[in-house]
Structures are given as C-alpha cells and as structure tokens.
Amino acid sequence: KFLIGLTPRPAHRGYLVDPSYVDMKNRKVPSTPIGIQLCTGLIVTEVLKVLLERGGVKAAPHYQLYDAYRGILRKGYIPFGNGNPLQRLKYFFGRMLYAKMSETATQKEDAPLSSVMEQIIDQARWAPSGDNTQPWQFEIKSERKIIVHIPEIEQDNLYEFDHGRPTYLAVGMMLETLRMAAASHGLALRWALPKDVVWDGRAQEITVNLRKLKKTVSDDLLDYVPLRSVNRFSYQTKALPDRAKKLLSDEIDELFDIQWFESPVQRRRFSRLNAAATDIRLCLEKCFKVHKKIIDWTAGNSREGVPAGAVGMDKVSLLLMKQAMKSWSRMDFMNKYLGGTLLAQLQMDILPGHKCAGHFALLWKDGGKKDLAHIMQAGEKLQRFWLQATKQGLVMQPSMATICFSYYAEQGIDFSGGNLALANKATRLGNDFDALLGGRLSDVVFSGRIGYPGKVKTPERSIRKKLLALLSPSPSS
Ligand SMILES: Cc1cc2nc3c(=O)[nH]c(=O)nc-3n(C[C@H](O)[C@H](O)[C@H](O)COP(=O)(O)O)c2cc1C
C-alpha cells in the first residue's frame, strides 16, 4: 500500500535490474541516495513556499513524480485518494506483482544466518546447474571444513551424458562461487576428491577446507552471482566488442581454447545443430520424463525447476506444449503426425540462434581424456566466464544437448533404445558439429550463444532451494 500510494505512476519499474532487492515480506525495497536527495530538494522547496506564503502548494491526493534516470516528470490528481476504486485495484495487482518479486529475495525471509560457513554456502547456492537440479548437499563439519555430497547420477536421464558431465560442470561452478564467497570473508578454499575416486556416476563426496587469509580478497565477480541468469529468448545481433571477448577468454584461457561463430552464416549453422538436437530429444520418452519433471507450470519463479515462462517459447506455443506434455502418447502423436518438433525447433533454436551476437564453443587446450577433477575445474572457469559475461551486460544460453547427442554418436552409444532414425540423426549431428569445430568434437566441453539482451524481459527465472534444504545434518551433530 505504501509503495503504490507513494508512486501512483511508477516510471522506474522497467529498469529495476535485480528484483531480489524487493523484499516485501521484510518491508525492504531498494532506494538510492540520489532518490532521497531529490525528495529532500522537493520537500524543502514546498516548505519554503509555505513559509514564504508564495506559490501554490498542492496537497495529496495531488502528486508529482520526477524520475531523474529517465528524465520524466509526472503530475496528477487521484480523486478520493487511496479510496479510489482504481487505486484499490492497483493494490490488488501490486500485491501479486511484488509478492512474486519477493520470491527472489535471497533468503532474507529466514532467520539470520548464524555462521560464516552458512553465509558462504548461502551465496554458493546461486550457482547454476543443468535444469536447476542443484545436485548438492552441504555438511558443515566445523568452522573450517565442509563436506559436499553429490548424489548418484540418474542413469535414466539422457542429458547426463559421460557419467554426469553436466552435473560435475555445475559442481565446479558451485565450488568456484563458494571460493569467491569464502575469499570475501578472508578465507582461502581448497577442495579435494577422495584419492581413489571412481568416475562412473556413483555418489561423490568433496572435502572443502578453508584457511584464514592474511587479508580479505574481494572478487568483483561475486556481486554478479545472483544476477546471472540463463536467457533463452532472442538477443540483439549487435556484435561483441573485442574488449568483451578478451575479458571473457581471459577467464578461461588457462584450460580452454574458445571458438566464436558470429557471422550470419556461422550462426545459422550453429542454430541448425541446436535444432537437430531439439528434434532428437523431443522424440525420446526418457527426455520427455525429464522435461515433465523440471518444467514448472505454476506461474512465477521456480525453486527446483525451470519456469515454463523461461523456456523461450511464446504464450500460444506454451499452451500447445502444456497440452502435449500431459502424456507421452500425446507428445509422440504430435511429433509423428503434426510436425510437433518443428515449432519448438523454430522458437527455441532457429530464431534465437540467429538473433544473438554469436555462438561459442570451449575446447580443452591440450586434448586427451580428462578425469573428474578436470571437469570440475572446467566448471570453475565456466562460472567465471558466465559471471564476466553478466558483468559486461551480456546474456547467455548453453547448448548442452548439442554436445550431448554428438557425444553419444561419437562414442557409438545407443541412447535411443534401437531407434535407427534417431541414431542416424545423432550421427549426422555429430559429423556436422565436428566439421564446424574444425575436427575438434572430442575436445568440446561447453557451448552456447551469447549477446546483449533483447526486448523480451524474462519475467520468470529459476531461483534456488532455501539454504536449510541444502544443509545436511552432520552425523556427529
Ligand atoms: C552445466 C550446465 C548445462 C546447461 N545446459 C543448458 C542447456 O543445454 N540449455 C539451456 O537452456 N540451459 C542450460 N543450462 C542453464 C540452466 O538450465 C540454468 O542455469 C538453471 O536452470 C538455473 O537458472 P538460472 O541460470 O536462471 O539461475 C545449463 C546450465 C549448466 C550449469
């Protein structure tokens, strides 16, 4: 009520970058010294007018709003003030809107975090993971030691190729976030896998040790952790400046070569590969089961999945998809007889694949088979790459399915349960991807598209499980 009464015609809503600062439950909203100074100037002017008995002073429900950022002055009058029926309607919708925004308020609704360890983990939980699965539990052993538990990789999830490569990349991204957060508390972090670690998809335990640093090290990328969010819509086609590309490759060049695909022809080639992967995955029942589990159809942000509104499709196509996703037989029918995957390919790959600054692929520098620790180190670099992109005002979308099905084809793995047509499509995809990468398919670790955000503002995003849900009790506690 206070907010809507204060700003009858808000001009600032469109440029609120980080909704996580709107925390209605705790009655906290962002404000800047600039706004406060402007208000002070205005009030003092009105007071002067009263004191000098000069100039008319218009009391509420007259209002005037000045937005210095947009250079907009709005003046008006609300008949009956806050009792006005229109104003009441605004409260109703305002409450819904702000409640939705407050969902992202980072854990502020909970009790204050008691230990430094909890504060560090609280920041690390904003690391991304494939389909927002957040495959980690934290066991705080002491003020200097955490055990991170990674569950067994789901055998039936086809996206978890190479014994869970996407999961372990995400784990590396989370560990890098943990490291940055620890450094801001003056702690250096080291993680280790057990010496006899076996990488076959079994559950893993990572030991994280912290050591006091002489002084606190601030990593400016840490501020971008909650702001970084995948964008699956169309971007601007404006090219990346060389400086941005250099800053991005500086984050990863210890481990990776980066290949850029920026010309219209290259973008088209890459988006066709992504579309081919979409065509394959939408025809697989195992993938359907994953989609059904992770796509969240309840409006708003999603704590444990991906909100339907963020998958990159327009409202009409989403309605169609929702109907088709009611059962596998429906989906299968649509795919076979109604050209079901074409619309998805067009909206999720072809159009956005063209509407971006470019695609990129990260390839191991020195080739060869890597172990689990290498994959997690790759994840660490990847998180820095994505955060640097966010810092540069860029958005990204990974194209992991393209790597996934190319991998199956390259390794001769039967992912399709003997479906020859799908196996052939994957072989073609692998060959085309290999050709695009100059024969380096076996080196590719990660790929995606990147660019400056387009007109579509993603209204919904994946948020994270609450901290308490991620803490596992220590057996000794
Ligand atoms: C290793 C990894 C692979 C991913 N692969 C894809 C992908 O192929 N397509 C996609 O749209 N998003 C992909 N994502 C993005 C995640 O779905 C997204 O980061 C997650 O749902 C959390 O959402 P947020 O980025 O908005 O915080 C991937 C993320 C990670 C960490």
The ligand as an SDF file (V2000), in Angstrom:
LIG
                    3D

 31 33  0  0  0  0  0  0  0  0999 V2000
   26.2400  -27.4220  -16.9710 C   0  0  0  0  0  0  0  0  0  0  0  0
   25.0110  -26.6800  -17.3980 C   0  0  0  0  0  0  0  0  0  0  0  0
   24.3670  -27.0100  -18.5780 C   0  0  0  0  0  0  0  0  0  0  0  0
   23.2470  -26.3100  -19.0010 C   0  0  0  0  0  0  0  0  0  0  0  0
   22.6640  -26.6200  -20.1950 N   0  0  0  0  0  0  0  0  0  0  0  0
   21.6180  -25.8900  -20.6400 C   0  0  0  0  0  0  0  0  0  0  0  0
   21.0730  -26.1300  -21.9340 C   0  0  0  0  0  0  0  0  0  0  0  0
   21.5190  -27.0020  -22.6710 O   0  0  0  0  0  0  0  0  0  0  0  0
   20.0450  -25.3500  -22.3520 N   0  0  0  0  0  0  0  0  0  0  0  0
   19.5300  -24.3550  -21.5670 C   0  0  0  0  0  0  0  0  0  0  0  0
   18.5940  -23.6840  -21.9880 O   0  0  0  0  0  0  0  0  0  0  0  0
   20.0380  -24.0970  -20.3350 N   0  0  0  0  0  0  0  0  0  0  0  0
   21.0670  -24.8270  -19.8650 C   0  0  0  0  0  0  0  0  0  0  0  0
   21.6190  -24.5530  -18.6450 N   0  0  0  0  0  0  0  0  0  0  0  0
   21.0770  -23.4510  -17.8480 C   0  0  0  0  0  0  0  0  0  0  0  0
   20.3030  -23.9610  -16.6430 C   0  0  0  0  0  0  0  0  0  0  0  0
   19.1020  -24.5840  -17.0250 O   0  0  0  0  0  0  0  0  0  0  0  0
   20.0430  -22.7730  -15.7110 C   0  0  0  0  0  0  0  0  0  0  0  0
   21.2600  -22.1790  -15.3970 O   0  0  0  0  0  0  0  0  0  0  0  0
   19.3660  -23.2310  -14.4450 C   0  0  0  0  0  0  0  0  0  0  0  0
   18.0590  -23.6330  -14.7190 O   0  0  0  0  0  0  0  0  0  0  0  0
   19.3450  -22.1250  -13.4060 C   0  0  0  0  0  0  0  0  0  0  0  0
   18.7290  -20.9840  -13.9110 O   0  0  0  0  0  0  0  0  0  0  0  0
   19.4260  -19.5570  -13.8700 P   0  0  0  0  0  0  0  0  0  0  0  0
   20.6030  -19.6140  -14.8080 O   0  0  0  0  0  0  0  0  0  0  0  0
   18.3840  -18.6160  -14.3680 O   0  0  0  0  0  0  0  0  0  0  0  0
   19.8530  -19.2840  -12.4790 O   0  0  0  0  0  0  0  0  0  0  0  0
   22.7380  -25.2520  -18.2000 C   0  0  0  0  0  0  0  0  0  0  0  0
   23.3880  -24.9260  -17.0080 C   0  0  0  0  0  0  0  0  0  0  0  0
   24.5090  -25.6240  -16.6060 C   0  0  0  0  0  0  0  0  0  0  0  0
   25.1940  -25.2380  -15.3300 C   0  0  0  0  0  0  0  0  0  0  0  0
  1  2  1  0
  2  3  1  0
  2 30  2  0
  3  4  2  0
  4  5  1  0
  4 28  1  0
  5  6  2  0
  6  7  1  0
  6 13  1  0
  7  8  2  0
  7  9  1  0
  9 10  1  0
 10 11  2  0
 10 12  1  0
 12 13  2  0
 13 14  1  0
 14 15  1  0
 14 28  1  0
 15 16  1  0
 16 17  1  0
 16 18  1  0
 18 19  1  0
 18 20  1  0
 20 21  1  0
 20 22  1  0
 22 23  1  0
 23 24  1  0
 24 25  2  0
 24 26  1  0
 24 27  1  0
 28 29  2  0
 29 30  1  0
 30 31  1  0
M  END
$$$$
